[in-house]
Amino acid sequence: MSLRLLIDEDSQAKRLVELLRDAGHDVITVREADLMTKPDSLVLDYARQDGRLVLTKNSNDFNILHRADPNHPGILVVYEYFDRSKNMNYETIVKCIANIEESGFSLTNQFISLNSWKY
C-alpha cells in the first residue's frame, strides 16, 4: 500500500523523503508545495485538498488544528525527546508507517503518534 504524504517543514530531511519514496509512498514536501513558512493551518488545508496525510514533529500545533476540525486525511506525528537516544531515526519512522499500513488501521481523521507504532 502506498500513502500520499505531505512532509512538514520540520520533517523534510532529504534522507527521510528518499526513504519514504523508496518505500513506495507518494511524497511531497512543504518546500515542493510552496508552503515554507506558511501557517500550519494552510499546510493542513493543502493536505485536505490534495488528499495527503501530514507527517510532522509539530505535535502541539497540529493537535490543536485536529481538535478544531478532525476532518482530514490524517496526521502522523513523530514525538521527540530531550534524551535524543530515545528519538526515532528515519528508517524507524518509515518502519512505523509500514506497521500502520500492515495493521489495516484507518488513518482518515486520525491524529497518530508514530512512536506508538514502533515494534
TASUL-V498731 format. One record per residue. PHI is phi in whole degrees, 0 to 359 (none if undefined). OMEGA is omega in whole degrees, 0 to 359 (none if undefined). D_FIRST is the distance of its C-alpha to the first C-alpha in whole Angstrom. Layout:
# TASUL-V498731
PHI:OMEGA:D_FIRST  PHI:OMEGA:D_FIRST
This chain:
# TASUL-V498731
none:180:0  243:178:4  258:172:7  265:186:10  240:169:13  247:184:16  266:182:18  292:182:21  309:185:25  283:186:25  232:188:22  268:175:21  300:183:23  306:182:22  296:179:21  296:179:18  300:178:17  299:181:17  297:179:15  295:178:12  293:177:12  298:179:13  280:175:9  98:181:8  277:175:8  271:189:11  245:170:13  227:179:17  263:177:20  297:177:23  295:180:25  293:180:23  272:181:23  59:180:27  243:179:27  303:179:28  65:177:31  280:178:30  300:180:30  301:178:27  297:177:28  288:177:27  297:180:24  293:176:22  299:178:24  299:180:22  300:178:19  300:184:20  294:184:21  260:178:18  65:182:15  241:170:14  281:176:14  267:172:17  249:186:17  211:170:20  254:183:23  272:186:25  294:184:25  298:184:29  294:181:28  287:174:25  292:177:26  299:179:29  296:179:27  298:180:25  293:180:28  288:179:29  206:184:27  280:179:23  270:180:22  199:180:19  294:180:15  135:178:16  233:178:17  255:185:16  246:173:20  251:177:21  278:177:24  245:185:27  244:176:30  298:176:33  278:186:33  301:180:31  293:179:30  271:183:28  285:180:26  276:174:22  275:184:22  297:179:19  298:180:18  292:177:18  300:179:16  296:179:13  295:178:13  298:177:14  296:177:11  297:178:9  299:178:11  296:180:11  301:182:7  297:182:9  285:184:11  80:180:10  299:180:12  285:182:13  267:184:13  301:178:15  66:183:18  253:171:18  250:193:20  240:172:18  277:176:20  296:180:17  302:180:20  287:182:20  256:180:17  271:176:19  202:none:19
